[in-house]
Amino acid sequence: MAEDLQNGRTDYNILDGAMAVPQVVQFGTKLNSILSLRGDVDGKISDLLKGSGSEVENTLFEILTAAAFQEKGYDPAFVPVNRTEKTPDLVVSVGRIEIFVECKRKAKFGEYESQEALHMLDIFKHVRKHLSQSKLAGTLDLKFFWPSDEIAVATIVGACISAISQERSIYYSWGSCSFNRLPLEMDVTLTRIYSPRFVSDVTGYELDGSQHDGLILQVADPNEFEVDQAISPVGLTWTSLSTKAADKKARAIASLYSKAVSQFPHGSIGVPYVCYTESNGSRLADIRTAKMMEDLLDCEHRASIAVPHTFVNRLYAIPDEHGNPDIIENSVQFRASHLPQHFDLDFPTLIFTNQG
């Protein structure tokens, strides 16, 4: 997470680009297939142009899922929207059987994660001001035994200032804070500013496989896109070891599953496709995946519909070391117990990346 505080904005430029660009590329490479889909394709593309934020992401998920079905040899069609009742997104014919498909995509950041990031950003602004006035640079590492939102900003800032003045780790009942001083001017590998290589050279923070919950980093604006120096670097990492906080973040996508199956009409067969973007480090990502599996095992739906399969797709932004965008897509397929063999279908699993 790179913060452009001088311009007064929070700019998730590394991961946003890494996530958005591959999706647009996938849309472009599949455009011919998309335009040949049955149903209101023009309406779906119009929704992409008119929508914003999560609406666009969800529509793109629907379109790319339809294209993935077509590339698997099926003939999917968009289901006409009914303003008076819920309808699924797609219908796919398998022999004489019609199977409905509903796509649901989780917003990039959950409410708790967004509030935590804003909380940390408030702390960062105070800490950076203190370091600037003291003509110092460095990184602070916060670890929380309590949920961070239950600790006052002034309390955490005070702990950070103590760690800076003593240049050591300081422990409290709620957590710990440590400070690592950095030079005011650091030589780094020539790379894009705030690229993973830049972040690693300055802070030692590795985006791939990080055990931290988040990072805020700012350096003096060099007015250049590629840099070989970091001037006045200030970084803040945080990790929550609170079970309560981890549970809030790991609340997976069971609610999306419930919303998806509610779209299927009475007496139908439906297959939900659920997608979410993983914004946490590997530790929390694994917790969320385990929680998702537990939740889905306990999910229920109306007896009047059949749900033979559920597909859950996890997207993880992983730009290369110089910031070129890329994503990793994992797919987990849930299969209903005692499923008849003729329902063991070869449906697409990967939506945003090519089938391997």
C-alpha positions in Angstrom: 0.0 0.0 0.0 1.7 3.2 -1.1 0.4 6.5 0.4 0.5 9.8 -1.5 -0.2 12.0 1.5 1.1 15.2 -0.1 -1.9 15.1 -2.5 -4.3 14.1 0.2 -5.2 10.8 -1.3 -4.8 7.1 -0.4 -3.3 5.5 -3.5 -3.3 1.7 -3.6 -1.4 2.0 -6.8 0.6 -1.2 -6.8 -2.1 -3.7 -6.1 -4.9 -1.9 -7.8 -2.9 -1.8 -11.1 -1.8 -5.4 -10.6 -5.4 -6.4 -10.2 -7.1 -4.3 -12.8 -4.8 -4.6 -15.8 -4.9 -8.5 -16.2 -8.7 -8.4 -16.0 -8.9 -5.8 -18.8 -6.4 -7.9 -20.8 -8.6 -11.0 -20.2 -11.6 -9.1 -21.4 -9.8 -7.9 -24.5 -8.4 -11.3 -25.5 -11.9 -12.9 -25.1 -13.8 -10.1 -26.8 -14.7 -12.1 -29.9 -16.1 -14.8 -27.7 -17.9 -12.3 -25.6 -19.6 -10.6 -28.5 -20.9 -13.9 -29.8 -22.6 -14.8 -26.5 -26.4 -15.2 -26.4 -28.5 -12.7 -24.5 -28.1 -9.0 -23.8 -24.4 -8.7 -24.3 -24.7 -5.1 -25.3 -26.5 -4.4 -22.1 -23.7 -6.0 -20.1 -21.0 -4.1 -21.8 -23.0 -0.9 -21.3 -23.2 -1.7 -17.6 -19.4 -1.9 -17.6 -19.2 1.6 -19.0 -21.8 3.2 -16.8 -21.1 1.4 -13.5 -18.6 2.1 -10.9 -16.5 0.3 -8.4 -17.8 -3.1 -7.3 -20.7 -3.0 -9.8 -18.2 -3.0 -12.7 -16.1 -5.7 -11.1 -19.2 -7.9 -10.6 -20.4 -7.3 -14.2 -16.9 -8.2 -15.5 -17.0 -11.4 -13.4 -20.3 -12.3 -15.0 -19.1 -11.6 -18.6 -15.8 -13.5 -18.2 -17.6 -16.5 -16.5 -19.9 -16.7 -19.6 -16.8 -16.6 -21.9 -15.1 -19.3 -19.8 -18.2 -21.5 -20.3 -18.2 -20.9 -24.0 -14.5 -21.8 -24.3 -15.3 -25.1 -22.5 -17.7 -25.9 -25.3 -21.0 -24.9 -23.6 -23.5 -22.4 -25.1 -24.2 -20.0 -22.2 -26.8 -17.2 -22.4 -27.4 -14.2 -20.2 -30.8 -14.5 -18.5 -33.0 -11.5 -19.1 -33.3 -9.3 -16.0 -36.7 -9.5 -14.3 -37.5 -6.3 -12.3 -40.1 -8.0 -10.2 -38.2 -11.1 -9.0 -34.7 -12.4 -8.6 -33.0 -14.0 -11.7 -29.7 -15.7 -12.1 -27.0 -14.4 -14.5 -26.6 -17.3 -16.9 -28.3 -20.4 -18.2 -26.3 -23.3 -19.6 -27.8 -26.3 -21.4 -26.3 -29.7 -20.6 -28.1 -32.1 -22.8 -31.7 -31.6 -22.0 -31.0 -30.1 -18.6 -30.8 -26.4 -18.1 -28.4 -25.3 -15.3 -28.5 -21.7 -14.0 -25.3 -19.9 -13.0 -25.1 -17.0 -10.6 -22.0 -14.9 -10.1 -21.3 -13.0 -6.9 -18.1 -11.0 -6.2 -17.0 -9.6 -2.9 -15.9 -6.0 -2.7 -12.1 -5.6 -2.5 -11.9 -4.5 1.1 -14.2 -5.6 3.9 -15.6 -2.8 6.1 -13.4 -3.9 9.1 -10.2 -4.0 6.9 -11.0 -0.6 5.4 -11.5 1.0 8.8 -8.3 -0.6 10.1 -6.4 0.8 7.2 -7.8 4.3 7.8 -6.9 3.9 11.5 -3.3 3.0 10.6 -3.2 5.9 8.1 -4.1 8.3 10.8 -1.3 7.0 13.0 1.1 7.1 10.1 0.5 10.8 9.5 1.3 11.7 13.1 4.4 9.5 13.1 5.7 10.8 9.8 5.3 14.4 11.1 7.3 13.6 14.2 10.1 11.9 12.1 10.2 14.8 9.7 10.5 17.3 12.5 13.3 15.2 14.1 15.0 14.8 10.7 14.8 11.1 10.9 13.7 8.3 8.6 12.8 4.7 9.4 10.2 2.0 9.7 7.9 1.2 12.6 6.5 -2.3 13.2 3.3 -2.6 15.2 2.0 -5.8 16.6 -1.4 -5.9 18.3 -2.7 -8.4 20.9 -6.0 -6.5 20.9 -8.1 -5.4 17.9 -6.4 -2.2 16.8 -9.7 -0.2 16.6 -10.0 -0.7 20.4 -6.8 1.2 21.0 -6.8 5.0 20.8 -4.8 6.7 18.1 -3.0 8.8 20.7 -2.0 5.7 22.6 -0.4 4.0 19.6 1.3 7.3 18.4 2.7 7.7 21.9 4.1 4.2 21.7 5.6 4.9 18.3 7.3 8.1 19.5 8.8 6.2 22.5 10.1 3.4 20.2 11.7 6.1 18.0 13.4 7.9 20.8 14.7 4.7 22.4 15.3 2.9 19.1 14.2 -0.4 20.5 11.1 -2.6 20.8 8.7 -1.6 23.5 6.0 -3.8 24.9 2.5 -3.0 26.2 -0.5 -5.0 27.4 -2.1 -4.3 24.0 0.9 -5.1 21.8 4.4 -3.9 20.9 6.1 -1.3 18.7 9.6 -1.3 17.3 11.6 1.2 15.3 14.3 0.6 12.7 16.2 3.7 11.7 17.0 4.2 8.0 19.3 6.7 6.2 17.7 9.9 5.0 18.9 9.0 1.5 19.0 5.3 0.5 20.4 3.8 -2.8 18.0 1.3 -4.2 17.9 -0.9 -7.4 16.7 1.2 -10.3 13.0 0.4 -10.5 9.6 2.0 -10.4 8.8 4.0 -7.3 6.8 1.8 -4.9 7.3 -1.3 -7.0 7.7 -4.5 -4.9 11.5 -4.3 -5.5 11.6 -0.7 -4.3 9.5 -1.6 -1.2 11.7 -4.6 -0.4 15.0 -2.6 -0.8 13.7 0.2 1.5 11.8 -1.7 4.1 12.6 -5.4 3.7 8.8 -6.0 3.3 8.0 -8.8 0.8 4.6 -8.4 -0.9 4.7 -12.1 -1.8 4.1 -14.2 1.3 4.1 -11.3 3.8 3.0 -12.2 7.3 2.0 -8.6 8.0 -1.5 -7.3 7.8 -0.5 -4.2 6.0 2.1 -1.6 5.0 2.1 2.1 4.5 5.2 3.6 2.9 6.0 7.1 1.8 9.2 8.7 0.4 9.9 12.3 -0.7 8.4 12.9 -4.1 11.2 12.5 -6.6 9.1 13.7 -9.6 10.3 10.6 -11.5 8.6 7.3 -12.4 11.8 5.3 -12.1 14.2 5.9 -9.2 17.5 4.6 -7.8 17.1 6.5 -4.5 14.6 6.7 -1.6 14.6 10.0 0.1 13.3 10.4 3.7 11.6 7.0 3.7 9.0 6.4 6.4 7.2 3.0 6.7 4.6 1.5 9.0 3.8 -2.2 9.1 1.2 -3.8 11.4 0.2 -7.3 12.4 -2.9 -8.1 14.4 -2.4 -11.2 16.6 -5.9 -10.7 18.1 -8.2 -13.7 17.5 -11.2 -11.4 17.5 -9.7 -9.2 14.8 -8.6 -12.2 12.7 -12.1 -13.6 12.9 -13.6 -10.4 11.6 -11.1 -10.3 8.7 -11.6 -14.0 7.9 -15.3 -13.8 7.7 -15.4 -15.3 4.3 -18.0 -15.3 1.6 -20.8 -17.5 3.0 -23.1 -14.5 2.7 -22.3 -14.3 -1.0 -23.2 -17.9 -1.4 -26.5 -17.4 0.3 -27.3 -14.4 -2.0 -26.3 -16.5 -5.0 -28.5 -19.4 -4.3 -31.5 -17.1 -3.6 -31.3 -16.1 -7.3 -32.2 -19.6 -8.6 -35.9 -20.1 -9.4 -38.0 -22.8 -7.8 -37.4 -26.3 -9.1 -34.1 -25.4 -10.8 -30.5 -26.6 -10.8 -28.1 -23.8 -9.9 -24.3 -23.4 -9.7 -22.9 -20.4 -7.8 -19.7 -18.8 -8.8 -18.3 -16.7 -5.9 -15.2 -14.5 -6.2 -13.2 -12.4 -3.8 -10.0 -10.5 -3.9 -7.5 -11.4 -1.2 -5.9 -8.2 0.2 -4.2 -9.7 3.3 -0.8 -11.4 3.7 -0.5 -15.2 3.4 -1.2 -15.8 7.1 -4.6 -14.2 7.1 -5.3 -15.4 3.5 -4.9 -19.0 4.8 -7.2 -18.3 7.8 -9.8 -16.8 5.5 -9.7 -19.8 3.2 -10.1 -22.3 6.1 -13.0 -20.2 7.5 -14.6 -20.1 4.0 -14.5 -23.9 3.8 -16.0 -24.3 7.3 -18.8 -21.8 6.6 -19.8 -23.3 3.3 -20.1 -26.8 4.8 -22.7 -25.3 7.1 -24.6 -23.3 4.4 -28.1 -24.3 3.5 -30.5 -23.5 0.6 -34.1 -24.1 -0.2 -35.1 -27.7 -0.7 -36.8 -26.7 -4.0 -33.5 -26.1 -5.8 -30.5 -28.4 -6.4 -26.9 -27.0 -6.0 -24.5 -29.8 -7.3 -21.4 -27.6 -7.4 -20.1 -24.3 -6.0 -17.0 -22.6 -7.3 -15.0 -20.1 -5.2 -12.3 -18.1 -6.9 -9.7 -16.2 -5.0 -7.7 -13.4 -6.8 -4.4 -12.3 -5.4 -2.5 -9.3 -6.9 1.1 -10.2 -7.4 3.0 -7.6 -9.5 6.5 -8.6 -10.5 9.5 -7.0 -8.8 9.4 -3.9 -11.0 5.7 -3.4 -10.6 4.4 -5.0 -13.8 0.9 -6.1 -13.1 -0.1 -9.8 -12.7 -2.5 -11.8 -10.6 -2.8 -15.3 -9.2 -6.1 -17.0 -9.3 -7.0 -20.0 -7.1 -10.2 -21.9 -7.6 -11.9 -24.2 -5.0 -14.7 -26.5 -6.2 -17.2 -27.7 -3.7 -19.2 -30.8 -4.7 -22.5 -31.8 -3.1 -22.3 -35.1 -1.2 -24.1 -38.1 -2.8 -24.0 -36.3 -6.1 -25.3 -38.4 -9.0 -22.6 -39.2 -11.5 -24.4 -37.4 -14.4 -24.1 -34.2 -12.4 -20.3 -34.4 -12.1 -19.8 -31.7 -14.7 -16.7 -30.3 -16.4 -17.5 -26.6 -15.7 -14.8 -23.9 -15.9 -12.8 -23.3 -12.8 -10.5 -20.4 -13.7 -12.2 -17.2 -14.9 -9.6 -14.4 -14.8 -6.7 -16.5 -16.0 -6.4 -19.1 -18.7 -7.1 -22.7 -18.0 -3.9 -24.6 -17.4 
